[in-house]
């Protein structure tokens, strides 16, 4: 009697059907739509906004759980799969860089040649820019310090120093939270708002998108990595999830340096 076995003859992971990508997409669409409606004062839109946000957290949490199981317990993240994921993360970061290119383009388009409506000066007439050598400089030091601590955590993990890796990630998350709090304080004490012409629009769009999307999501990214490290999911040669978060965090640092020089120092 001859039995036929279906062996997998390639190192790639064929992903099983999952409801989480679709559910996450629907949640993001609902979150965006209800967010706009809430800002325009539509009745009851805020309730749907909260539901969409909770559903997004629920979907992403279970999606992360499935991916962690595939990479840690099922052994699906082979070397070839890791290379593909690294390429995907790299392309995602490139897309984020191009997004910020558009923001910087809008900023320099108005600032390099301010028209008569701006008073032919930059910052525009009536705008009191934030002093770059006060809270923004402190925030820059904090964010760059977080880049040092996360690099220390990465090298500690590679060298098998679990304690150093844990301390490095914990300090990085704490510095990220401090940065976020200081950014909120800066917005509260600022003398201009997002509705104050092109200066306010580009300033808050650039720094706000960096703070809301990159710092907060990057902090959550590293928080997941910390949880997985505490759960012994990572080894010195197999820690793709944490490595992706670290790469993303370094991108956050680089973008902030450009933001600081262009928006705060040069535009002061």
MITORKE-716137 format. One line per field, with one value per atom (N, C-alpha, C, CB): atom name; residue number from 1; x, y, z. Coordinates in steps of 0.2 Angstrom, whole numbers, plus 2048, in hexadecimal, padded with zeros to 3 digits. Atoms other than C-alpha are relative to their C-alpha. Glycine has a CB too. Layout:
atome = c(CA/...)
num = c(NUM/...)
x = c(X/...)
y = c(Y/...)
z = c(Z/...)
***
This chain:
atome = c(N/CA/C/CB/N/CA/C/CB/N/CA/C/CB/N/CA/C/CB/N/CA/C/CB/N/CA/C/CB/N/CA/C/CB/N/CA/C/CB/N/CA/C/CB/N/CA/C/CB/N/CA/C/CB/N/CA/C/CB/N/CA/C/CB/N/CA/C/CB/N/CA/C/CB/N/CA/C/CB/N/CA/C/CB/N/CA/C/CB/N/CA/C/CB/N/CA/C/CB/N/CA/C/CB/N/CA/C/CB/N/CA/C/CB/N/CA/C/CB/N/CA/C/CB/N/CA/C/CB/N/CA/C/CB/N/CA/C/CB/N/CA/C/CB/N/CA/C/CB/N/CA/C/CB/N/CA/C/CB/N/CA/C/CB/N/CA/C/CB/N/CA/C/CB/N/CA/C/CB/N/CA/C/CB/N/CA/C/CB/N/CA/C/CB/N/CA/C/CB/N/CA/C/CB/N/CA/C/CB/N/CA/C/CB/N/CA/C/CB/N/CA/C/CB/N/CA/C/CB/N/CA/C/CB/N/CA/C/CB/N/CA/C/CB/N/CA/C/CB/N/CA/C/CB/N/CA/C/CB/N/CA/C/CB/N/CA/C/CB/N/CA/C/CB/N/CA/C/CB/N/CA/C/CB/N/CA/C/CB/N/CA/C/CB/N/CA/C/CB/N/CA/C/CB/N/CA/C/CB/N/CA/C/CB/N/CA/C/CB/N/CA/C/CB/N/CA/C/CB/N/CA/C/CB/N/CA/C/CB/N/CA/C/CB/N/CA/C/CB/N/CA/C/CB/N/CA/C/CB/N/CA/C/CB/N/CA/C/CB/N/CA/C/CB/N/CA/C/CB/N/CA/C/CB/N/CA/C/CB/N/CA/C/CB/N/CA/C/CB/N/CA/C/CB/N/CA/C/CB/N/CA/C/CB/N/CA/C/CB/N/CA/C/CB/N/CA/C/CB/N/CA/C/CB/N/CA/C/CB/N/CA/C/CB/N/CA/C/CB/N/CA/C/CB/N/CA/C/CB/N/CA/C/CB/N/CA/C/CB/N/CA/C/CB/N/CA/C/CB/N/CA/C/CB/N/CA/C/CB/N/CA/C/CB/N/CA/C/CB/N/CA/C/CB/N/CA/C/CB/N/CA/C/CB/N/CA/C/CB/N/CA/C/CB/N/CA/C/CB/N/CA/C/CB/N/CA/C/CB/N/CA/C/CB/N/CA/C/CB/N/CA/C/CB/N/CA/C/CB/N/CA/C/CB/N/CA/C/CB/N/CA/C/CB/N/CA/C/CB/N/CA/C/CB/N/CA/C/CB/N/CA/C/CB/N/CA/C/CB/N/CA/C/CB/N/CA/C/CB/N/CA/C/CB/N/CA/C/CB/N/CA/C/CB/N/CA/C/CB/N/CA/C/CB/N/CA/C/CB/N/CA/C/CB/N/CA/C/CB/N/CA/C/CB/N/CA/C/CB/N/CA/C/CB/N/CA/C/CB/N/CA/C/CB/N/CA/C/CB/N/CA/C/CB/N/CA/C/CB/N/CA/C/CB/N/CA/C/CB/N/CA/C/CB/N/CA/C/CB/N/CA/C/CB/N/CA/C/CB/N/CA/C/CB/N/CA/C/CB/N/CA/C/CB/N/CA/C/CB/N/CA/C/CB/N/CA/C/CB/N/CA/C/CB/N/CA/C/CB/N/CA/C/CB/N/CA/C/CB/N/CA/C/CB/N/CA/C/CB/N/CA/C/CB/N/CA/C/CB/N/CA/C/CB/N/CA/C/CB/N/CA/C/CB/N/CA/C/CB/N/CA/C/CB/N/CA/C/CB/N/CA/C/CB/N/CA/C/CB/N/CA/C/CB/N/CA/C/CB/N/CA/C/CB/N/CA/C/CB/N/CA/C/CB/N/CA/C/CB/N/CA/C/CB/N/CA/C/CB/N/CA/C/CB/N/CA/C/CB/N/CA/C/CB/N/CA/C/CB/N/CA/C/CB/N/CA/C/CB/N/CA/C/CB/N/CA/C/CB/N/CA/C/CB/N/CA/C/CB/N/CA/C/CB/N/CA/C/CB/N/CA/C/CB/N/CA/C/CB/N/CA/C/CB/N/CA/C/CB/N/CA/C/CB/N/CA/C/CB/N/CA/C/CB/N/CA/C/CB/N/CA/C/CB/N/CA/C/CB/N/CA/C/CB/N/CA/C/CB/N/CA/C/CB/N/CA/C/CB/N/CA/C/CB/N/CA/C/CB/N/CA/C/CB/N/CA/C/CB/N/CA/C/CB/N/CA/C/CB/N/CA/C/CB/N/CA/C/CB/N/CA/C/CB/N/CA/C/CB/N/CA/C/CB/N/CA/C/CB/N/CA/C/CB/N/CA/C/CB/N/CA/C/CB/N/CA/C/CB/N/CA/C/CB/N/CA/C/CB/N/CA/C/CB/N/CA/C/CB/N/CA/C/CB/N/CA/C/CB/N/CA/C/CB/N/CA/C/CB/N/CA/C/CB/N/CA/C/CB/N/CA/C/CB/N/CA/C/CB/N/CA/C/CB/N/CA/C/CB/N/CA/C/CB/N/CA/C/CB/N/CA/C/CB/N/CA/C/CB/N/CA/C/CB/N/CA/C/CB/N/CA/C/CB/N/CA/C/CB/N/CA/C/CB/N/CA/C/CB/N/CA/C/CB/N/CA/C/CB/N/CA/C/CB/N/CA/C/CB/N/CA/C/CB/N/CA/C/CB/N/CA/C/CB/N/CA/C/CB/N/CA/C/CB/N/CA/C/CB/N/CA/C/CB/N/CA/C/CB/N/CA/C/CB/N/CA/C/CB/N/CA/C/CB/N/CA/C/CB/N/CA/C/CB/N/CA/C/CB/N/CA/C/CB/N/CA/C/CB/N/CA/C/CB/N/CA/C/CB/N/CA/C/CB/N/CA/C/CB/N/CA/C/CB/N/CA/C/CB/N/CA/C/CB/N/CA/C/CB)
num = c(1/1/1/1/2/2/2/2/3/3/3/3/4/4/4/4/5/5/5/5/6/6/6/6/7/7/7/7/8/8/8/8/9/9/9/9/10/10/10/10/11/11/11/11/12/12/12/12/13/13/13/13/14/14/14/14/15/15/15/15/16/16/16/16/17/17/17/17/18/18/18/18/19/19/19/19/20/20/20/20/21/21/21/21/22/22/22/22/23/23/23/23/24/24/24/24/25/25/25/25/26/26/26/26/27/27/27/27/28/28/28/28/29/29/29/29/30/30/30/30/31/31/31/31/32/32/32/32/33/33/33/33/34/34/34/34/35/35/35/35/36/36/36/36/37/37/37/37/38/38/38/38/39/39/39/39/40/40/40/40/41/41/41/41/42/42/42/42/43/43/43/43/44/44/44/44/45/45/45/45/46/46/46/46/47/47/47/47/48/48/48/48/49/49/49/49/50/50/50/50/51/51/51/51/52/52/52/52/53/53/53/53/54/54/54/54/55/55/55/55/56/56/56/56/57/57/57/57/58/58/58/58/59/59/59/59/60/60/60/60/61/61/61/61/62/62/62/62/63/63/63/63/64/64/64/64/65/65/65/65/66/66/66/66/67/67/67/67/68/68/68/68/69/69/69/69/70/70/70/70/71/71/71/71/72/72/72/72/73/73/73/73/74/74/74/74/75/75/75/75/76/76/76/76/77/77/77/77/78/78/78/78/79/79/79/79/80/80/80/80/81/81/81/81/82/82/82/82/83/83/83/83/84/84/84/84/85/85/85/85/86/86/86/86/87/87/87/87/88/88/88/88/89/89/89/89/90/90/90/90/91/91/91/91/92/92/92/92/93/93/93/93/94/94/94/94/95/95/95/95/96/96/96/96/97/97/97/97/98/98/98/98/99/99/99/99/100/100/100/100/101/101/101/101/102/102/102/102/103/103/103/103/104/104/104/104/105/105/105/105/106/106/106/106/107/107/107/107/108/108/108/108/109/109/109/109/110/110/110/110/111/111/111/111/112/112/112/112/113/113/113/113/114/114/114/114/115/115/115/115/116/116/116/116/117/117/117/117/118/118/118/118/119/119/119/119/120/120/120/120/121/121/121/121/122/122/122/122/123/123/123/123/124/124/124/124/125/125/125/125/126/126/126/126/127/127/127/127/128/128/128/128/129/129/129/129/130/130/130/130/131/131/131/131/132/132/132/132/133/133/133/133/134/134/134/134/135/135/135/135/136/136/136/136/137/137/137/137/138/138/138/138/139/139/139/139/140/140/140/140/141/141/141/141/142/142/142/142/143/143/143/143/144/144/144/144/145/145/145/145/146/146/146/146/147/147/147/147/148/148/148/148/149/149/149/149/150/150/150/150/151/151/151/151/152/152/152/152/153/153/153/153/154/154/154/154/155/155/155/155/156/156/156/156/157/157/157/157/158/158/158/158/159/159/159/159/160/160/160/160/161/161/161/161/162/162/162/162/163/163/163/163/164/164/164/164/165/165/165/165/166/166/166/166/167/167/167/167/168/168/168/168/169/169/169/169/170/170/170/170/171/171/171/171/172/172/172/172/173/173/173/173/174/174/174/174/175/175/175/175/176/176/176/176/177/177/177/177/178/178/178/178/179/179/179/179/180/180/180/180/181/181/181/181/182/182/182/182/183/183/183/183/184/184/184/184/185/185/185/185/186/186/186/186/187/187/187/187/188/188/188/188/189/189/189/189/190/190/190/190/191/191/191/191/192/192/192/192/193/193/193/193/194/194/194/194/195/195/195/195/196/196/196/196/197/197/197/197/198/198/198/198/199/199/199/199/200/200/200/200/201/201/201/201/202/202/202/202/203/203/203/203/204/204/204/204/205/205/205/205/206/206/206/206/207/207/207/207/208/208/208/208/209/209/209/209/210/210/210/210/211/211/211/211/212/212/212/212/213/213/213/213/214/214/214/214/215/215/215/215/216/216/216/216/217/217/217/217/218/218/218/218/219/219/219/219/220/220/220/220/221/221/221/221/222/222/222/222/223/223/223/223/224/224/224/224/225/225/225/225/226/226/226/226/227/227/227/227/228/228/228/228/229/229/229/229/230/230/230/230/231/231/231/231/232/232/232/232/233/233/233/233/234/234/234/234/235/235/235/235/236/236/236/236/237/237/237/237/238/238/238/238/239/239/239/239/240/240/240/240/241/241/241/241/242/242/242/242/243/243/243/243/244/244/244/244/245/245/245/245/246/246/246/246/247/247/247/247/248/248/248/248/249/249/249/249/250/250/250/250/251/251/251/251/252/252/252/252/253/253/253/253/254/254/254/254/255/255/255/255/256/256/256/256/257/257/257/257/258/258/258/258/259/259/259/259/260/260/260/260/261/261/261/261/262/262/262/262/263/263/263/263/264/264/264/264/265/265/265/265/266/266/266/266/267/267/267/267/268/268/268/268)
x = c(804/800/804/7FB/7FC/807/7FC/803/803/803/803/800/7FE/805/800/7FC/800/80B/802/806/7FF/80A/805/7F9/7FB/81A/801/807/7FF/81D/807/7FF/7FA/82B/803/800/7FE/82E/801/7FC/800/833/7FB/807/805/825/7FA/7FE/806/816/7FA/801/807/805/7FB/7FE/804/7FA/7F9/800/807/7EA/7FB/7FF/805/7DA/7FF/7F9/801/7D7/7FB/807/805/7C9/803/7FA/7FE/7D4/802/806/7FE/7DB/7FA/804/806/7C9/7FD/7FB/803/7C3/803/7FF/7FC/7D1/7FF/808/801/7CE/7F9/800/806/7BC/800/7FA/7FF/7C0/804/804/7FC/7CD/7FB/806/805/7C0/7FB/7FD/805/7B3/803/7FC/7FD/7BF/801/807/7FF/7C4/7FA/804/807/7B2/7FD/7FB/803/7AB/804/7FF/7FC/7BA/7FF/808/802/7B6/7F9/801/807/7A4/800/7FB/800/7A8/803/804/7FD/7B3/7FB/806/805/7A4/7FA/7FF/806/798/7FA/7FE/805/78E/7FD/801/803/782/802/7F9/7FF/787/806/7FA/7FA/796/806/803/7FB/7A1/800/800/801/79A/802/7F8/7FE/79D/808/7FD/7F8/7AF/803/802/7FD/7B2/7FF/7FC/801/7AB/805/7F8/7FC/7B5/808/800/7F9/7C5/801/801/7FF/7C2/800/7FA/800/7BE/807/7FB/7F9/7CF/805/802/7FC/7D8/7FF/7FF/802/7CF/803/7F8/7FE/7D3/807/7FD/7F9/7E5/803/803/7FD/7E8/800/7FC/801/7E1/805/7F9/7FC/7EB/807/7FF/7F9/7FB/801/801/800/7F7/801/7FA/7FF/7F6/807/7FA/7F9/806/805/801/7FB/80F/800/7FF/800/809/803/7F9/7FD/80E/808/7FE/7F8/820/803/801/7FD/823/7FE/7FD/802/819/800/7FA/801/815/806/7FA/7FA/826/7FF/803/801/81F/805/7F9/7FC/82B/807/800/7F9/83A/804/7FF/7FB/849/7FD/807/803/840/7FA/7FE/806/830/803/7FC/7FE/83A/803/806/7FE/843/7FA/804/806/832/7FD/7FB/803/82B/805/7FF/7FB/83B/7FF/807/801/838/7FA/801/807/826/801/7FB/7FF/82B/804/803/7FC/838/7FC/806/804/82C/7FA/7FC/805/81F/803/7FD/7FC/82C/801/807/7FF/830/7F9/802/807/81D/7FF/7FB/801/81D/805/802/7FB/82D/7FD/806/803/824/7FA/7FE/805/815/802/7FC/7FD/820/803/805/7FD/828/7FA/802/805/817/7FF/7F9/801/815/806/800/7FB/826/800/807/801/823/7FB/7FD/805/813/803/7FA/7FD/81D/805/803/7FB/82C/7FD/805/803/820/7FE/7FA/802/819/805/7FA/7FB/828/805/802/7FA/835/7FE/803/802/82B/7F9/7FF/806/81D/7FD/801/803/810/7FD/7FA/802/807/7FB/7FD/805/7F9/804/7FC/7FC/807/804/804/7FC/80E/807/800/7F9/81D/805/802/7FB/825/7FE/801/801/827/804/803/808/820/7FC/7FF/804/812/7FE/7F9/801/80D/7FA/7FE/805/804/801/7F9/7FE/80B/806/801/7FA/816/803/7FE/7FE/820/803/806/7FD/826/807/7FD/7F9/837/803/802/7FD/842/804/803/7FB/84E/7FC/805/804/840/7FE/7FB/803/834/802/7F9/7FE/838/807/7FF/7FA/84A/801/805/800/847/7FC/7FC/803/83B/805/7FA/7FB/849/805/803/7FB/855/7FD/802/803/848/7FF/7F9/801/844/806/7FC/7FA/856/803/805/7FE/859/7FD/7FF/803/84C/803/7F8/7FD/855/806/802/7FA/864/7FE/804/802/85B/7FD/7FA/803/852/805/7FA/7FB/862/804/805/7FD/86A/7FC/800/804/85B/801/7F8/7FF/85D/807/800/7F9/870/800/805/800/86D/7FC/7FC/804/860/804/7FA/7FC/86C/806/803/7FA/87A/7FD/804/803/86E/7FF/804/801/86C/7F9/805/807/85A/7FE/7FC/802/85A/801/805/7FF/862/7FB/807/805/856/7F9/7FE/806/847/801/7FF/7FF/84E/800/807/800/852/7F9/804/807/840/7FC/7FD/804/838/802/801/7FE/843/7FE/807/802/83F/7F8/801/807/82C/7FF/7FC/801/82D/802/804/7FE/837/7FB/807/805/82A/7F9/7FE/805/81C/801/7FE/7FE/825/800/807/800/827/7F9/804/807/814/7FD/7FD/802/810/802/801/7FE/81B/7FE/808/802/815/7F8/7FF/807/803/800/7FC/7FF/809/802/806/7FE/811/7FA/806/806/801/7FB/7FC/805/7F7/803/800/7FD/803/802/806/7FE/806/7FB/800/804/7FF/7FC/805/803/7F9/7FD/805/804/7ED/801/7F9/800/7EB/7FC/7FD/804/7DF/803/7F9/7FC/7EC/804/804/7FC/7F0/804/804/7FC/7FC/805/803/7FB/809/7FD/802/803/7FD/7FE/7FA/802/7F7/806/7FC/7FA/808/803/805/7FD/80F/7FD/801/803/802/7FF/7F9/801/7FF/807/7FF/7FA/812/802/806/7FF/815/7FB/801/806/804/800/7F9/800/805/806/801/7FB/816/7FF/807/802/810/7FB/7FF/805/800/801/7FA/7FF/804/807/800/7F9/817/802/805/7FD/81B/7FB/800/805/80A/800/7FA/800/80A/806/7FE/7FA/81C/801/806/800/81A/7FC/7FD/803/80D/803/7F9/7FC/818/805/803/7FB/826/7FD/804/804/819/7FF/7FA/801/814/807/7FD/7F9/827/802/805/7FE/829/7FC/7FF/804/81B/802/7F8/7FE/821/807/801/7F9/833/7FF/804/801/82C/7FD/7FB/803/823/805/7FA/7FB/833/7FF/801/801/82E/806/7FA/7FB/83E/807/801/7F9/850/805/801/7FB/860/801/807/800/85E/7F9/804/807/84B/7FC/7FD/804/842/7FE/805/802/83B/7FB/7FD/805/82C/803/7FB/7FD/837/805/804/7FB/844/7FC/803/804/836/7FE/7FA/802/830/806/7FD/7FA/842/802/806/7FF/844/7FB/800/805/834/801/7F9/7FF/839/806/802/7FA/84A/7FD/805/803/83F/7FD/7FB/803/835/805/7FD/7FB/845/803/806/7FD/84C/7FB/801/805/83B/800/7F9/800/83B/806/800/7FB/84C/7FF/807/801/847/7FA/7FE/805/837/802/7FA/7FE/840/804/805/7FC/84D/7FC/805/804/840/7FA/7FD/806/830/802/7FB/7FE/838/806/801/7FA/849/800/807/800/849/7FA/801/806/837/7FF/7FA/801/83A/800/804)
y = c(7FA/800/806/800/7FA/811/806/801/7FA/820/806/800/7FA/831/806/802/7FB/83F/807/7FF/7F9/852/804/803/7FC/859/807/7FC/7F9/86C/800/805/800/86E/807/7FD/7FA/880/803/805/7FD/88B/805/802/7FB/897/7FE/803/801/899/802/804/7FE/898/801/7FA/7FE/8A2/7FD/808/803/89A/806/7FC/7FB/8A4/803/7FD/7FD/8B0/806/803/7FB/8BC/807/7FF/7FA/8C9/806/7FF/7FA/8D3/803/7FD/7FD/8D6/804/7FA/7FD/8DA/806/7FB/7FA/8E6/805/7FE/7FB/8EF/803/7FC/7FD/8F1/805/7FA/7FC/8F8/806/7FC/7FA/904/805/7FE/7FC/90A/804/7FC/7FE/90C/806/7FB/7FB/915/807/7FD/7F9/922/803/7FE/7FD/925/803/7FB/7FD/927/805/7FA/7FB/931/807/7FF/7FA/93E/803/7FF/7FE/93E/803/7FA/7FD/941/807/7FB/7FA/94F/806/800/7FB/957/800/7FE/7FF/955/7FB/806/804/947/7FC/7FA/803/93F/7F9/801/807/92E/7FD/7FC/802/92D/7FE/805/801/92D/7F9/805/806/91D/7FA/7FE/804/914/800/801/7FF/91B/7FB/807/804/912/7F9/802/807/902/7FE/7FF/802/902/800/806/800/906/7FA/806/806/8F8/7F9/7FF/806/8EC/800/801/800/8F1/7FD/807/803/8ED/7F9/804/807/8DD/7FC/7FF/803/8D8/7FF/803/800/8DD/7FC/807/804/8D4/7F9/801/807/8C4/7FE/7FE/801/8C6/7FF/806/801/8C9/7F9/806/806/8BA/7FA/7FE/805/8AF/800/801/7FF/8B6/7FD/807/802/8B3/7F8/803/807/8A1/7FD/7FE/803/89E/800/804/7FF/8A5/7FC/807/802/89E/7F8/803/807/88D/7FC/800/804/887/800/803/800/88B/802/7F9/7FE/893/806/803/7FA/8A2/7FD/805/802/89A/805/7FA/7FB/8A3/804/7FD/7FD/8A6/805/7FB/7FC/8AD/806/7FB/7FA/8B8/805/7FE/7FB/8C0/803/7FC/7FD/8C3/805/7FB/7FB/8CB/806/7FD/7FA/8D6/804/7FD/7FB/8DC/803/7FB/7FD/8DF/806/7FC/7FA/8EA/805/7FD/7FB/8F3/804/7FD/7FD/8F7/804/7FB/7FC/8FD/806/7FC/7FA/909/805/7FE/7FC/90F/804/7FC/7FD/913/805/7FB/7FB/91C/806/7FD/7FB/926/805/7FD/7FC/92B/804/7FC/7FC/931/806/7FB/7FA/93C/805/7FE/7FC/942/805/7FC/7FC/949/806/7FC/7FB/952/805/7FD/7FB/95A/804/7FC/7FC/95F/805/7FB/7FB/968/806/7FD/7FC/970/805/7FD/7FC/976/804/7FC/7FD/97B/807/7FC/7F9/989/804/7FF/7FC/98D/803/7FB/7FE/98F/806/7FB/7FA/99C/802/7FE/7FE/9A3/805/802/7FB/9AC/806/7FD/7F9/9BD/7FE/804/801/9B4/7FE/7FA/801/9AE/805/7FA/7FA/9BF/800/800/801/9BA/7FE/806/802/9B3/7F9/805/807/9A2/800/7FA/801/99F/806/7FE/7FA/9A9/805/7FD/7FB/9B9/7FE/806/801/9B7/7F9/800/807/9A5/801/7FB/800/9A4/7F8/802/807/994/7FE/800/803/988/800/7F9/7FF/98B/7F9/803/806/97C/7FD/7FF/802/97C/7FF/806/802/979/7F9/805/807/96A/7FC/801/804/965/7FD/804/803/963/7FA/806/805/959/7FA/802/805/94E/7FC/802/803/94B/7FC/806/804/946/7F9/804/806/93A/7FB/802/805/932/7FD/803/803/930/7FB/806/805/928/7FA/803/806/91C/7FC/801/804/917/7FC/805/804/913/7FA/805/805/909/7FA/802/806/8FE/7FD/803/804/8FB/7FC/806/804/8F6/7F9/804/806/8EA/7FB/802/804/8E3/7FC/804/804/8DF/7FC/806/805/8D8/7FA/803/806/8CC/7FB/802/804/8C7/7FC/804/802/8C4/7FB/805/805/8B9/803/7FA/7FC/8C7/801/806/7FF/8C5/806/7FA/7FB/8D1/807/7FF/7F9/8DF/801/7FF/7FF/8DC/803/7FA/7FE/8DE/807/7FB/7FA/8ED/805/801/7FC/8F5/802/7FD/7FF/8F3/804/7F9/7FC/8F9/807/7FD/7F9/909/803/800/7FD/90C/801/7FB/7FF/90A/806/7FA/7FA/916/807/7FF/7FA/923/802/7FF/7FF/921/803/7FA/7FE/924/808/7FC/7F9/934/804/800/7FC/93A/802/7FD/7FF/938/805/7FA/7FC/941/807/7FE/7F9/950/803/7FF/7FE/951/803/7FA/7FD/953/806/7FB/7FA/960/806/7FF/7FB/969/803/7FE/7FE/969/805/7FA/7FC/970/807/7FC/7F9/97F/804/7FF/7FD/983/806/7FB/7FA/994/800/806/801/98E/7F9/801/807/980/7FE/801/803/975/804/7F9/7FB/982/806/801/7F9/990/7FF/802/800/98F/7FA/806/806/984/7FF/802/801/986/7FB/806/805/97E/7FA/804/806/971/7FB/801/804/96B/7FE/803/801/96C/7FA/806/805/962/7FA/803/806/956/7FC/802/803/952/7FD/804/802/951/7FC/806/804/94A/7F9/804/807/93C/7FC/801/803/938/7FE/805/802/938/7FB/806/805/92F/7FA/804/807/922/7FD/802/804/91F/7FF/804/801/922/7FB/807/805/91A/7F9/804/806/90C/7FC/800/803/909/7FE/805/802/909/7F9/805/806/8FC/7FA/801/805/8F2/7FD/803/802/8F2/7FD/806/803/8EE/7F8/803/807/8DE/7FC/800/803/8DA/7FE/804/801/8DC/7FA/806/806/8D0/7FA/801/806/8C3/7FE/801/801/8C5/7FD/806/803/8C2/7F9/805/806/8B3/7FB/800/804/8AC/7FE/7F9/801/8AD/801/804/7FE/8B4/7FD/808/802/8AD/805/7F9/7FB/8B5/800/7FD/800/8B0/800/7FA/800/8B0/804/7F8/7FB/8C0/805/803/7FB/8C7/805/7FB/7FB/8CF/806/7FD/7FB/8D9/804/7FD/7FD/8DD/805/7FB/7FC/8E4/806/7FD/7FA/8EF/805/7FE/7FC/8F5/804/7FC/7FD/8F9/806/7FC/7FB/903/806/7FD/7FB/90C/805/7FD/7FC/912/805/7FB/7FB/919/806/7FC/7FA/923/805/7FD/7FC/92A/805/7FC/7FD/92F/806/7FC/7FC/937/806/7FD/7FB/941/805/7FD/7FC/948/805/7FC/7FB/94F/805/7FC/7FB/956/805/7FC/7FB/95E/806/7FD/7FC/966/805/7FD/7FC/96C/804/7FB/7FD/970/804/7FB/7FC/976/805/7FB/7FC/97C/805/7FC/7FB/983/804/7FB/7FC/989/804/7FB/7FC/992/808/7FE)
z = c(800/800/800/806/800/7FB/802/7F8/7FD/805/7FD/807/803/7FD/805/7F9/7FB/808/7FC/805/803/803/804/7FF/7FD/808/7FE/800/803/807/7FE/806/803/7FB/800/7F9/800/7FF/807/7FB/7F9/80E/802/801/7FF/80D/803/7F9/7FC/818/7FC/807/804/80F/806/7FC/7FA/81B/7FF/800/800/820/800/807/801/81D/807/7FD/7FA/82B/800/803/800/830/802/804/7FD/838/7FB/804/804/829/7FD/7FA/802/823/805/7FD/7FA/834/802/806/7FE/837/7FB/800/805/826/801/7F9/7FF/82A/806/801/7FA/83B/7FF/806/802/834/7FC/7FC/804/827/804/7FB/7FC/834/805/804/7FC/840/7FD/802/803/833/7FE/7F9/802/82D/806/7FD/7FA/83F/803/805/7FD/844/7FC/7FF/804/836/802/7F9/7FE/83B/807/7FF/7F9/84D/800/804/800/849/7FD/7FC/803/83F/804/7F9/7FB/84E/7FE/800/801/847/806/7FA/7FA/854/800/801/7FF/85B/7FD/7FE/804/850/805/7FB/7FC/85F/803/806/7FD/866/7FB/801/805/855/800/7F9/800/856/805/801/7FA/867/7FE/806/801/861/7FA/7FD/805/851/803/7FA/7FD/85B/804/805/7FC/867/7FC/805/804/859/7FC/7FA/803/851/804/7FE/7FB/861/800/807/7FF/862/7FA/800/806/850/7FF/7FA/801/850/805/801/7FA/861/7FE/806/802/85A/7FA/7FF/806/84A/802/7FB/7FE/853/804/805/7FC/85E/7FB/804/805/84E/7FD/7FA/802/847/804/7FD/7FB/857/800/807/800/857/7FA/801/806/845/800/7FA/800/848/806/800/7FA/85A/801/806/7FE/85C/7F9/803/806/84A/7FB/7FC/804/842/7F9/800/807/833/7FD/7FF/802/833/7FE/805/802/82A/7FE/7FA/802/824/7F9/7FE/806/813/801/7FB/7FE/81B/804/805/7FD/826/7FC/805/805/817/7FD/7FB/804/80F/805/7FE/7FB/81F/801/807/7FF/821/7FA/800/806/80F/800/7FA/7FF/813/805/802/7FB/822/7FD/806/803/818/7FB/7FC/805/80A/804/7FC/7FC/817/803/806/7FD/81F/7FA/803/806/80D/7FF/7FA/801/80B/805/800/7FB/81B/7FF/807/802/816/7FA/7FE/805/806/802/7FA/7FD/810/803/805/7FD/81A/7FB/805/805/80A/7FE/7FA/802/805/805/7FF/7FB/816/800/807/801/814/7FA/801/807/802/802/7FB/7FF/808/805/803/7FB/816/7FD/806/803/80C/7FA/7FD/806/7FD/802/7FD/7FD/808/804/805/7FC/813/7FC/805/804/806/7FC/7FB/804/7FC/803/7F9/7FD/808/7FC/807/804/7FE/804/7FC/7FD/802/806/7FB/7FB/80C/806/7FD/7FA/818/803/7FF/7FE/81A/7FD/807/803/80F/805/7FC/7FB/81E/803/806/7FD/827/806/7FB/7FF/834/7FD/807/802/82D/805/7FE/7FB/835/805/7FC/7FB/845/803/7FD/7FD/849/804/7FA/7FB/858/800/807/801/854/807/7FB/7FA/862/800/800/7FF/869/7FF/807/801/862/806/7FA/7FB/871/807/800/7FA/87E/800/802/7FF/87F/7F9/800/806/86C/801/7FA/800/870/805/802/7FB/880/7FD/806/803/876/7FB/7FC/804/869/804/7FC/7FC/876/803/806/7FE/87D/7FB/803/805/86D/7FD/7FA/802/868/805/7FF/7FA/879/7FF/807/801/875/7FB/7FF/806/865/803/7FB/7FD/870/804/804/7FC/87C/7FC/805/804/86F/7FC/7FB/803/866/805/7FD/7FA/877/801/806/7FF/879/7FA/800/806/867/801/7FA/7FF/86A/806/800/7FA/87B/7FE/806/802/873/7FC/7FD/804/866/804/7FA/7FC/873/805/803/7FC/87D/807/801/7FA/88B/801/801/800/88F/805/803/7FB/89E/7FD/806/804/893/7FB/7FD/806/885/804/7FD/7FC/892/802/806/7FD/89A/7FA/804/806/889/7FD/7FB/802/883/804/7FE/7FB/893/800/807/800/893/7FA/801/806/881/800/7FA/800/884/805/802/7FB/893/7FD/806/803/889/7FB/7FD/805/87B/803/7FC/7FD/887/803/806/7FE/88E/7FA/804/806/87D/7FE/7FA/802/879/805/800/7FB/889/7FF/807/802/885/7FA/800/806/874/801/7FB/7FE/87B/804/804/7FC/887/7FB/805/805/878/7FC/7FC/803/86F/804/7FD/7FB/87E/801/806/7FE/881/7FA/804/807/86E/7FF/7FB/801/869/7F9/800/806/858/800/7FA/801/852/7F9/802/807/843/7FB/800/804/83C/7FE/803/802/83B/7FA/806/807/829/7FE/800/802/820/805/7F9/7FB/82E/805/803/7FB/83B/7FD/803/803/82F/7FF/7F9/801/82A/806/7FB/7FA/83B/804/804/7FC/844/7FC/802/804/835/801/7F9/800/835/807/7FE/7F9/848/803/805/7FD/84C/7FD/7FF/803/83F/803/7F9/7FD/846/807/800/7F9/858/800/804/800/855/7FD/7FD/804/848/802/7F9/7FF/84A/807/7FD/7FA/85C/804/804/7FD/863/7FE/800/803/857/801/7F9/7FF/859/807/7FE/7F9/86C/801/804/800/86A/7FD/7FD/804/85E/805/7FA/7FB/86B/806/802/7FA/879/7FE/801/802/86F/801/7F9/800/86D/808/7FD/7F9/880/803/804/7FE/884/7FD/7FE/803/878/803/7F8/7FD/87F/807/801/7F9/891/7FF/803/801/88A/7FD/7FC/803/883/7F9/804/807/871/7FB/7FD/804/86B/802/800/7FF/869/7FE/7FD/802/865/7F8/803/807/853/7FC/7FD/802/851/804/800/7FC/856/7FB/805/805/846/802/7FA/7FE/84E/804/805/7FC/85A/7FB/806/805/84C/7FC/7FC/805/841/804/7FE/7FC/850/801/807/7FF/853/7FA/802/807/840/800/7FB/800/841/805/801/7FB/850/7FE/807/803/848/7FB/7FD/805/83A/803/7FC/7FC/847/802/806/7FD/84E/7FA/802/806/83C/7FE/7FA/802/838/804/7FF/7FB/848/7FF/807/801/845/7FA/7FE/805/834/802/7FA/7FE/83B/805/804/7FB/849/7FD/805/804/83D/7FC/7FC/804/831/803/7FA/7FD/83B/806/802/7FA/84B/7FF/806/800/848/7FA/800/806/836/800/7FA/801/837/806/800/7FA/848/7FE/805)
***
